[in-house]
Amino acid sequence: MTLSLSSRDARRIALAAQGFGSPPPSQPSATHLRRTIDRLGLFQIDSVNVLTRAHYLPAFSRLGIYDRALLEQAAWGPRRQRRLFEYWAHEASLLPLDLHPLLRWRMAQAERGDAGYKGLRVFASDLRHEAQAVLDRITAEGPLAAADFENGSSRSGWWEWSHTKRALEWLFWSGQITTATRRAGFTRVYDLPERVLPPAILALPTPDAASAQRTLIERSARALGVATAADLRDYFRLRPDQADHAIAAEVEAGSLIPVAVEGWRQKAWMHRNARPPRPVRGAALLAPFDPLIWERSRTERLFGFHYRIEIYVPQPKRTFGYYVLPFLLHEALVARVDLKADRGAGTLLAQRVSIEPGASSEAITRLMAELERMAGWLGLESVRIKDVVYPS
């Protein structure tokens, strides 16, 4: 039997599943942070730092003013205090440690040369001896960054990797090394998993690929609340052949309930623990890589909000700005804010605020309050809005 959901209830289910169904705590703690990342399943990592690193923002959107050092300690602190690890999940990500066994099948694929970027796969075959030499040096010397190897630093930019950097990234993708810490400039420092991750995590049994993929689909469904097959696959970047069997198995097990959502052309499923909540109240600025909105077609289905990040668009061709954060007010995305942390001036700079059609009269007032809260969280002294554009 297929249940019918109104578009409003689907939106509320999605918001509640993503942690927006209740007010933020008055004093966010490490426990609140842990619950948030367990709920979401991951924080996406991105190199852009015009505002703050992307992995810090989802917790702020849900918890308010939390201590970023708590996240840093969980991700890169002493081994006994680690709660997170880095790996390729939905792009480069910080993930709860209990997901490590569920991604070992992907590491094994990369080790065989069956996964990862095309330019890295050669290290599984023809250039394996070169990767082994890099691994041997880390084994002997301890944590190393690409720049610690001769000609190892990237030439320029995120994707222009040196030969050594590519070898390191293949070793990382195949699970033979992991991130020990991050240096200034957010440079990844690599080490052996057995010297970084807690022994109890490494001792966990490795499920077969099909079982792991089922669990990843269940985690995706729990984080999304209601979702299409494409939404479920996208969360941990599974291919159809890796996800479709898992979706069918979870439906048969009762974890996924078939639903027809008003206005959605695609088949959808609701997690069995999801319930249409009461009206969602509150405000939040959302990072471009927030899991509520990172799948752009889903954002359009849920909110009627067409969103594209314009970082890679030449400035004259940008519509809304360089680093634009959608502003969530209650159950609607009501504005787009092009934000920059002007650290030299101690100012959170909103270079352009674009108000959406149909936004309520309280949108700009609530947005200003949220900007002031973000400025305080980032250690900035003031907020400056350069331009506000209302719909014509």
Buried (B, 14 or more C-beta within 10 A) or exposed (E): EEEEBEBEBBBBBBBBBBBBBEEBBEEBEBEBBBBBBBBBBBBBBBEBEEBBBBBBBBBBBBBBBBEBEBBBBBBBBEEEEBBBBBBBBBEBBBBBBEBBBBBBBBBBBBBEBEBBBEEBBBBBEEBBEBBBEBBEEBBEEEBBBBBBBEEBBBEEEEEEBBBBBBBBBBBBBBBBBBBBBBEEEEBBBBBBBEBBBBEEBEEEEBBEBEBBBBBBBBBBBBBBBBBBBEBBBBBBBBEEEBBBBBBEBBEEEEBBBEBEBEEBEEEBBBBBEBBBBEEBEBBBBBBBBBBBBBBEEBBEBBBBBEBEBBBEBEEEEBEBBBBBBBBBBBBBBBBBBBBBBBEEEEBBBBBBBBBBEEBEEEBBEBBBEBBBBBBBBBEBEEBBBEEBEEEE
